[in-house]
């Protein structure tokens, strides 16, 4: 009986986790694309940008009040003008690929006068290749490079005194 209860509880937790991964959709502003995959991006190429197009499918005017990214590595821009019924608008989302190597998946929450929904960008940023000096001296303290990171041990501190 305990196995069945444990299995049932595990199934409920798994369902909750899977349902939490879905993006909130808008009833009124329909994006042509809700998720954009940049694919593989090189860090040395700098920031990347994508423009989401939205269409007002309601009978009311809609205003986008705020667009909030998941973190500061993502920068959205949008128009705060009224979107008339049937009209289109754009939300431009930039990702600072030059600062954040690795895999990324960022949600952007959009708050409008009628509802709230989410957009997403994702991809993988390939790190820039290391220079010969960065390979030879991989650790930095301030503007200086060192071969090992064991500079400030208790022995080194005793010798300075």
N, C-alpha and C positions, 0 to 999 in steps of 0.2 A: 504494500500500500504506500509506503514511504517513497518507493521508486516512482510510482505513478504520480504522486504529488510533486516530487522534484522535477519530473519530466514536464508536467503541466505548467509548473512555475517557470521553468526554463523557456518553454514555448511562448508564454506570455511576455517575458522579458525580451525575447528575440523579436517578436512582433512589434513591440514598442520601439525597439531600436531601429527596425526597418522602416516603420512609419514615420519616425522622426527625420529620416533622410530626405523625404519628399519636400519639394519647394511649394510654398503657398502660391496659389494661382489667383489671378485677378478675375472678377466677374465682369468688370467694365473696361479695363485697359488691357487689350490682348497684345502681347508681344509677338512679333513674327518668329522669335527664337527666345526661349527662356534660359537656355544654357549655352554658353559659347566655350568651345575648347580651342585654345591657342595652339595646342599640340606641343611640339618641342621648340623652345625659344632659346637663343644664345644670350647669356648674360652681357656679353660685350656689345650686343645690339641695342641695349638700353630699354627704356620702358615700352610696353605694348599697350594698344588701345583697341577697343571695340565699341561700336555704336549699336545699341538696341533700339529697334523701331517699335513704337506702340501705337495702337489705333483705339480711339474711343468708340466702343460699340454700345454705349448707353444712349439714352435720350436726354441726358443731362450734361451740363458743362462740368469738366473735371479739372482740378488743379493739383499738380504734384507739389506737395509742401516740402517734403524732405526725402533725400536718398542717403541711406546710412550704410556704409560698407562695414564688413566684418572686422577689418583692421585698417591701420593707417597706411598699409602698403597698396591700398586700392583707392583711387580717386575718381569719384563720379562728378559729372557736370550735367545739368539739365536746365530746361526752361521752366520758369514759374508762371508762365502765361496760361490763360484758360485754354483748355482743349475742347473745342466745340464737338458736338455729336458727329461722328464719322471722320473727324480730323485725325491727323497723325502727329506724333511728337517723337523726340529722340532722347535717349539717356546714353551719354558717352561714359564708358568706364575704362580707366587706365590702371595698369598694374606696373609697379616699379620693379621690373625684372632685373635691373642692374644692381639692386640691393639685396634681392632674396633668391639665391639659387636653390634648386630642388623642386619637388612637386608642390603645387599649390591648388587649392580649391576654395574659392571665396564667395560667400553669399553677399548679396546687396539687397537690403530691405528698402522698398519703395512705399512711401506713405502719401496717399492721395486723399482728396476730399471725400471719396466714396468708399475706398477700401485700402487694404495693405496687402502687398504681395512681394515675392522675392525673385531676383534674377541671380545667375551664377556664372562666374568665369573660372576656368581651370586650365591646367597645362603643366609643363615641366620646363624649368629653366636650367640649361646646362651651364655649369660654372665656367668662368674664364680660365684659360690655361695658366698655370703658374709660370712665372719667369724663373730664370736660373737662380737669381738671388733668393726668391721666395722658396725655392726647393732647398737651397743650401742652408738658409736661415729661416726656418718656418715660424718662429715665435716672435711676436712683436710686443714691446712695452713702450708705449708712447710712439715716437718715430724711429726707435732703434729696433734692429732685428738681431735675434740670437739663435744659436744652434739648439740649445736645450732650454727647457722652461724651469729648471731647478736653480735659478739665480738667487733667490732669496730663501735660503735654508738657514737653520739656526747656526750652522758653522760659519756661513758667510757673514751673518750679522755679528757674531763674536769677533771675527777678524777685523771688522770695521771699527769696533770700539777700541 
